[in-house]
Amino acid sequence: MEIKAYQPQFFEAVQSIQLSEEDSRYTKTPLENLESAKTNENRYPTLVMEGQQCVAFFTLHEGDGPAPYSTNPKAIFFRSFTVDARYRGKGVGKHVIHQLSTYIKHFYPHINEIVLTVNIDNPRAIHLYEQAGYYHIGESTMIGKPVYVMSYPL
């Protein structure tokens, strides 16, 4: 599996991602994220590719992204993480979370903190982040839902 920055030639691969019911409850779709990135230069759509297949998607968001959750100007917000429903339970999420810090250090060397939010009623995701070394730094709401704010120092 390889983490890659989105490029237009990957549009069909992104379009083919199948969302699970769980992801539909917690996050925007990859296509919605691509649209948001068109109007915000601080949003970086990112893919996880297995050969020619896009198996996961997320957005890295600088500037105004982490601002509601961190006062650190060198933080990046990890948002809208989605694993294709056909690849759930195969270690994709765990692989991404464990490789994310390496990817960010390489492509965003000025960043020193990853910030994310996770819905309080999503214990599977909370456990995944905690296992990877993320820690709770607060609580907030996102789209009217309570979330934990978590951080990972780089």
Buried (B, 14 or more C-beta within 10 A) or exposed (E): BEBEEBEEEBBEBBEEBEBBEBBEEBBBBBBEBBEBBEEBEBBBBBBBBBEEBBBBBBBBBBBEBBBEBBEBEEBBBBBBBBBBBEBBEBEBBEBBBBBBBEBBEEBBEEBBBBBBBBBEEBEEBBEBBBEBEBEEEEEEEBEEBEBBBBBBEB
